[in-house]
């Protein structure tokens, strides 16, 4: 990204973070159309008009924030122990790391949470494409090198994986809808995850693997 936004990345890191956090906060709170670049400038404590010295438009700034959030998500995968091949143990590991990262960057995930509600024609198609890609990449990465021999042989493996995926997606959607801000995340969420994983494990793993 530094090649695409050279002026922005020439700023001191602290100033960059102020601008990013101010923009995330404003877009998450008000949506794309109602978000005020003047409020972003005020919150970031930068000179009036300087924002568009770094980004050509409000739309460019908004889409840049998705790139920033994607970098944060990459931090989750960077901390993973990919030697863990048990699906449910890996999901628990992802959940724990995700919890930590979400608490560290709550504004980024508040922004991501609210983006699917965005209907502004200027950015709607890009949001749908980005959201779909994030989900597909997340599932593909999470399931990489999983030990499938632990699953029961008397059920269709694809259908078992589909049910697990639907459960994970549905649970995540339910919990995200309850969260006002990711600053408010509780460890109770992870404990509830574990209960669902234990049920799925008992349903789909061979008895000796449970």
N, C-alpha and C positions, 0 to 999 in steps of 0.2 A: 504493500500500500504506500510506502514511502515514495516510490517512484511516481505514483499517481497524484499524491498530494505533497509535493516537496516543500511548499511553504509551511504547511501545517506541521510536518515532521521536522522542520528546522527549529520549531519552538522548543523551549525547555519542557521536559516531561511533566512537570507540575502544572504548567499552563495548559498543556494539551489535555491533561486529565480534567482540569476545571471546565474546559469547553465541552468535552465529551460528556461529563456528568451533568452539566447544565442542560445540554441538548437532550440527553436521555430522559431526564426528569420532566422537561417541558413537553416532549412528544408523548411520553407515557401518560402524563396528566391530562393533556388536552387534545391528543390526536394530531394528525398531520395538518389538516386544514386550519384548525383553530390555534395551533402552536404559534407562539410569537417569537420571532428571531430577536426582537428587542428584549424580551424577557431572558432569552438565552444569553445575550450579551451582558445584561445586567447581572444575572446570576454568576456568570463566569468572570465578571469584573474585567472586561476587555473594552477597548475603545469602540465607540459606535461605528458601525460599518466595517470593522476589521474582520468580522466573521466571513464576509464574502471576499476577503482577500485570500482566505484559505480554501473556501468552497465556492463554486460558481453559482450555486443556487440552494434554496431550501431543500429541494428534492435531492440534490447531490449529498447534502449533509445527512438527510434522513437515511438514504441508502448506504452511506458510509457507516452509519451506526450498526447496520446489520453485519458488516464486515468485522467491526470491532467486537460485537457479541460473538461472532463465529470464532474469533481468536480466543475469547474467554472459554468457549466450549471446548476448544482444542486443549486447553489446560487440563480439563477433566481426563481426556484420553491420555495425555502425557503422564499422568500420575497412576494410570492403571497398571496392574500386574497382569500382563497378558499371558503369563504362565498358568494362570487359573483358568481351567477349561470346564469347570462345572458351571452350567448356565446360571443357576440360582445364586451361587456364591459370587459369580461375577456381577450379577444384577445388584446384589447387596453392596458390593464394592463400589459400583458405579453410583449407587444411591448415596453412599456415605461421602464420596468425593464431590458429587454434585451438590449435596447439602452444604458442604464447606465452601465451595466456589460460589454458590448462590448467596450465601450469607456475606461473602467477601465483596461481591459485586451485585448488590440487590437492585440498583437502578437499571443495570443492563438487562436483568431478567424481568423487571417490571415493564420495561420497554418491549421486550420480546413477547411477554404475556398479552399485552394490549394490542399488539400489531395486527393479529387476525381480525380484529373488529374494525379495522380501518377500511373505509369505503371510498376514499378519495381516488378518483380515476387516474390521477397523476402517478400514483404509486401502487394501486391495488394489484395489478397483474404481477409486478415484481415481488410483492409481499407473498402472494400465493406460490410463486415459483420458489422463492427462498425458503418458505415454510415447509413445502413438500420436500425440498432437497435436504433440509436439516433433519427431518424425520427419517427419511430413507437412509441417509448417511449414519445417523445414530443407531438405527436398527442393524444395519449392515456391520458396523464396527462392533457393536455390542455382542453380536452373534458370531463374530469371527473366531475360528478355531475351537468351537465348542465341542466337547466330547458327546457325540450323539449316541454312543453305545450305552449310555446310562438310561436312555428312554425305553419304554416298554416296546416289545416287538409285536404285540397283538393290536396295536392301534396305528393308524396312518400318521406317520411322523410329521408330515406337512400340516395336517389338521391340528395336531398337538401344538406345533410351533405357532400356528395361526391363533389358537385360543390363548396361548401365553402372550402373544403380541397384543391381541385385543384387550386382554386384562390389563397389561401394563399401560397401554394408551388410554384406556378408559379411566383407570385409577388416577393417572397423572392429570388427565383433564378435569376430573372431579376435584382433586386437591388444589389445582391451580385456580379453579373458579372460587374456591373458598378463601384464598390468600389475598389480603388487601395489598400487602407489599411483601416482597421476599425477605425484608428485614424481620418479619414476624414468623419466619419458619421455626417450627418446633421439632425436637427429636421424636415426638410422638408419631410424626409422619413416617419416619424410618421404621419404627416398631410396627406400625400398621402394615407397611410394605412386607416386612418379614412374615407376618401372619398369612398374607396372601401367597407369598412364595412357598411357605410350608404346605399349604393346601394344594397348590399346583404340583409341588414335588411329590406329594403322596399320590396324586392322581396319575401322573405321567412317568414317574421313574420306576424302574424295576425295584422290587422289594429289597433286594440286597444293596441297592444304591441309596435307599432312603435314610 
